[in-house]
Amino acid sequence: VQLQASGGGLVQAGGSLRLSCAASRSIRSVNFMGWYRQAPGKQRELIARISLGGNTNYADSVKGRFTIARDNDKNMVYLQMNSLKPEDTAVYYCNWHHVAFDYWGQGTQVTVSS
């Protein structure tokens, strides 16, 4: 499985970005699709995930600002990020989690300037 993340970039605080993740295989039956991020010197953290049934979970730090969505017909996962803050600066990774398998995208850099 290959995951191609895109949509990162440089944005001012308060701005918005939309990340996209294209999967090389069908995500229709994948238990969880998610987005993680890793800031310099910090561990990778789960920020949003969406289940097969469409249930969503968010890290407290992004709740109310970020929205995850999946399009099973297009094999795509999205992360809409609003009201961005400098502390959101990180490399964002798409994740595929099904049973005991995890696949990762290459990451896309998001930089939020103050």
C-alpha positions in Angstrom: 0.0 0.0 0.0 1.3 3.4 -0.9 -0.1 6.6 0.6 0.7 9.9 -1.0 0.1 13.0 1.2 -0.1 16.5 -0.3 -1.4 19.9 0.5 1.1 21.1 3.0 2.8 24.5 2.9 3.5 27.7 4.6 0.5 29.6 6.0 0.1 32.5 8.5 -1.5 31.9 11.8 -5.2 31.9 11.6 -5.1 30.5 8.1 -6.3 27.2 6.6 -4.9 24.3 4.7 -6.4 21.1 3.4 -4.3 18.0 3.4 -5.1 15.1 1.0 -3.9 11.5 1.1 -4.3 9.3 -1.9 -4.1 5.5 -1.3 -2.9 3.1 -3.9 -5.5 0.5 -2.8 -9.1 0.6 -1.8 -9.8 2.0 1.7 -13.4 0.9 1.7 -12.8 -1.9 4.3 -9.9 -0.3 6.2 -10.7 0.0 9.9 -9.0 3.4 10.5 -7.5 6.1 8.3 -5.7 8.8 10.2 -3.4 11.7 10.3 -0.4 12.0 12.6 2.1 14.7 12.9 5.7 15.1 14.2 7.2 18.3 15.2 11.0 18.7 15.5 12.3 17.0 18.6 8.9 15.5 19.5 7.3 12.2 19.1 4.8 11.4 16.3 1.3 12.0 17.6 -2.1 11.0 16.4 -4.2 14.0 15.7 -7.2 12.7 13.9 -8.6 9.4 12.7 -11.8 8.1 11.1 -13.2 4.7 11.4 -14.8 2.4 8.8 -18.2 3.6 10.0 -17.3 7.2 9.8 -16.7 7.8 13.5 -14.0 10.4 14.2 -11.5 11.1 17.0 -9.4 14.1 17.5 -6.5 15.1 19.7 -7.5 17.8 22.2 -5.0 20.2 20.6 -6.9 20.2 17.3 -10.5 19.5 18.3 -12.8 22.1 16.9 -10.3 23.3 14.3 -9.4 20.2 12.2 -11.8 17.9 10.4 -11.0 14.5 8.9 -13.0 13.0 6.1 -12.7 9.9 3.9 -13.9 9.2 0.4 -14.0 5.5 0.0 -15.0 5.8 -3.7 -11.8 7.8 -4.5 -9.6 6.1 -1.9 -8.8 9.5 -0.4 -8.6 10.9 3.1 -8.6 14.6 3.9 -7.7 16.8 6.8 -9.2 20.3 6.8 -7.2 22.5 9.1 -8.6 25.8 10.2 -7.5 28.5 12.6 -3.9 27.2 12.3 -1.4 28.1 15.0 2.4 28.2 15.0 2.3 25.1 17.3 0.7 23.2 14.4 4.0 23.3 12.6 5.1 19.7 11.9 5.4 17.1 9.2 1.9 15.5 8.8 1.6 11.8 7.9 -1.3 9.8 6.6 -1.9 6.5 8.2 -3.7 3.3 7.2 -4.5 1.0 10.1 -6.3 -2.3 9.5 -6.1 -5.2 12.0 -2.4 -5.5 12.7 -1.2 -3.6 9.7 0.0 0.0 9.5 1.1 1.9 6.4 2.5 5.4 6.3 2.7 8.1 3.7 5.9 10.1 3.1 4.7 13.1 5.1 3.9 16.7 4.1 5.4 19.7 5.8 3.0 22.3 7.4 4.6 25.5 8.6 2.5 28.1 10.4 4.1 31.5 10.8 3.2 33.9 13.6 
